[in-house]
Amino acid sequence: MSALVQVRDLAREYTMGRGAVHALRGVSFDVEQGEWVAIVGPSGCGKSTLLNLLGAVDTPAAGSLTIAGERIDRLGDAAATSFRLRRIGFVFQRFYLMPALSAAENVELPMAEARVPREERRSRVAELLGYVGLGGRAGHRPSQLSGGEQQRVAIARALANRPALLLADEPTGELDAATGLEMIDLFRRLNRDGTTIIVVTHDAQMAAAAARRIQMRDGAIVPEASA
Amino acid sequence: MPFRLAFLALLRHPARTMLALLGIAVSAALLLDMVMLSSGMRENFQGFLLLRGYQLRVAPKGTLPFDSEATIDSAATLVRRIQQLPGVSAVSPVLGAQSQASAGDSTITAFTLGIDPAVQGDYELLGGHDIADSVQLVVNASWLSATQRRVGDSVSLAVGYDPQLRTVLGQRTFVVSGMARFYYTATTQPTVAMRLPVLQAMGGSTRRDRVSLLMVKAAPGADAERVRSSIQQVSARVSAISLEGATAQVEQRLAYFRQLALVLGSISLAVGVLLVTTLITIGVNERAGEIAVLRAIGVAKRSIVWQVVTEGLVLSGLGALSGLAIGLVTAQWLERILADFPGMPATFRFFVFQPRDAGIALGMLAVAGVLAGIYPSWRAASLPIAGTLRREAVA
């Protein structure tokens, strides 16, 4: 059986002034279904670029990227958008909830976009908020929630359309140590319940909690010992 | 969801949204007034001429009714011949002149109409009774006020006053039988009506059997244009003008005015578009991170475009509805000012509200709302997701 995520010789360059910056250089790896992988490395090593490519919000200069059997490096904008909506869940460092919407509405947003029937949406929202421990905070706006609670809502939103892959970019970066540990517990529970997770992190505890770490430096994967 | 997000985006800065709405409302009010003024004058002019159902005016050749001192001679014969034409229901001859009446130490000059009371189409009786014989007059409130007389009083009227020789062509004593509102003279213009033969006789040989114009009513079902053509064949000395013809001539004279209204209306519309575009673009720039996140979680470009265009439509729509109310109030205020303009007929209205006009103004503003949303929505939909998120993270 093939891996859920197959990355082959992935490259990404940025033009800066007259020169080109090689953000990623020939990156290859696989992630199996149900695996939890942490991508670690110093700032500017290409972790977030790799995550953006995995999430189909950016396109590679070379190489191939297959997720759940679909080549996403070749998708046009509309197809990539649809792929993100149905197959990818995004969790950001700064939560990025819609400030004017309640927690429940934030979770409902991707399902509304996917034209999920209203009743089904409502029941899924209740299920997800319950799962992340915020069953009683459904009507609260993000400004009425703590950082940890906002990140839980963001995780519930990411899971709304039952994605094949959950991508998280520094999910504990804005949280205090205790809340960060709670978040790691939540990720652990998610993974145990079958969610495939790729997390980019500087947080040693989050990286240690993952089943596997991919160490990066200067746009390439390096053996962990050489980091 | 895009609609809800659009509303919520506008509610996020209530003061800014309210100020923008006010700006659009003012712009919409100006646009409505310009549309009302531009088409209202034409529509009203037609109604104005049709007050008593006379669709045709017959004036001395090459002139508009009362456009000059020119008169039509052998009027009685012409009236008779026109009355006999097929499709003619009534002919109302009118002679215009100036009359003088004393009021204490001063003399009041009045616009004086010689009419046939049975078929007259120039006034509406407000008090007393209509002209029943040769010594009776119908006057307007302005004349009563200027001469300090009342209905039932006697008055001596002179016609054909020559200021050089200090002579008059004719002078008679009349009884004021009624007070009327004259359709085609200004409220402030003292106006008098008497029987046509009386005014003709008072004018001496220069007025004998002459009229200034004829008003002709086509029979129900008759083609007014065909009647006009028949009248034209009866006499080469006159111009028969149909409602459409008169409207066209007036429109020609009002062309500059209408162009001005069009330009001002267009400017107000452009200001509205720029205002909404600017406001929404600011909002989009402020929410760039949120929009990039929406795109990252799978919200389609078209949903983003809808959301932003909806913001424009909501702003324009609410602004237009408020502008409708402001525009109507402003139009009434301007109408009062213009009604006091010297020589303005009492029944003439510059601003005529028609649902169609409001529809045009609202429609134009809806289009403007969509246009205003195009640039910011394009900007929002084309935000580079990864780059914007990176910038937001750094910020």
Contacts between the chains, C-beta under 8 A, distances in Angstrom:
chain1	res1	chain2	res2	distance
A	48	B	390	7.1
A	49	B	386	7.8
A	52	B	385	7.8
A	52	B	386	4.3
A	52	B	389	7.9
A	55	B	296	6.7
A	57	B	295	7.4
A	57	B	296	5.2
A	57	B	385	4.2
A	57	B	386	5.0
A	57	B	389	7.6
A	58	B	385	7.4
A	58	B	386	4.3
A	77	B	301	7.0
A	78	B	300	7.1
A	78	B	301	7.6
A	81	B	295	7.0
A	81	B	298	5.8
A	81	B	299	7.5
A	81	B	300	5.2
A	81	B	301	7.0
A	82	B	298	7.1
A	82	B	300	7.6
A	83	B	298	7.9
A	84	B	296	6.7
A	84	B	297	6.7
A	84	B	298	4.2
A	85	B	297	7.2
A	85	B	298	2.5
A	85	B	299	7.5
A	85	B	300	7.8
A	86	B	298	7.1
A	88	B	298	7.5
A	90	B	293	7.9
A	90	B	296	5.3
A	90	B	297	5.6
A	92	B	293	6.9
A	92	B	389	7.3
A	93	B	393	6.6
A	94	B	392	7.4
A	94	B	393	6.7
A	96	B	289	6.7
A	96	B	290	6.9
A	96	B	293	4.0
A	98	B	5	7.0
A	98	B	8	7.9
A	98	B	290	6.3
A	98	B	294	7.8
A	99	B	12	7.6
A	99	B	290	7.8
A	100	B	5	7.4
A	100	B	8	3.6
A	100	B	9	7.1
A	100	B	11	7.2
A	100	B	12	6.1
A	101	B	4	8.0
A	101	B	5	7.7
A	101	B	8	7.0
A	105	B	4	8.0
A	108	B	1	8.0
A	109	B	1	6.3
A	109	B	294	7.7
A	109	B	297	7.3
A	109	B	299	7.6
A	110	B	297	5.3
A	110	B	298	5.8
A	110	B	299	7.7
A	112	B	1	4.3
A	113	B	1	6.8
A	113	B	298	6.1
A	113	B	299	5.1
A	113	B	300	6.9
A	113	B	303	6.3
A	114	B	298	7.4
A	157	B	297	6.9
A	158	B	297	7.5
A	161	B	298	7.5
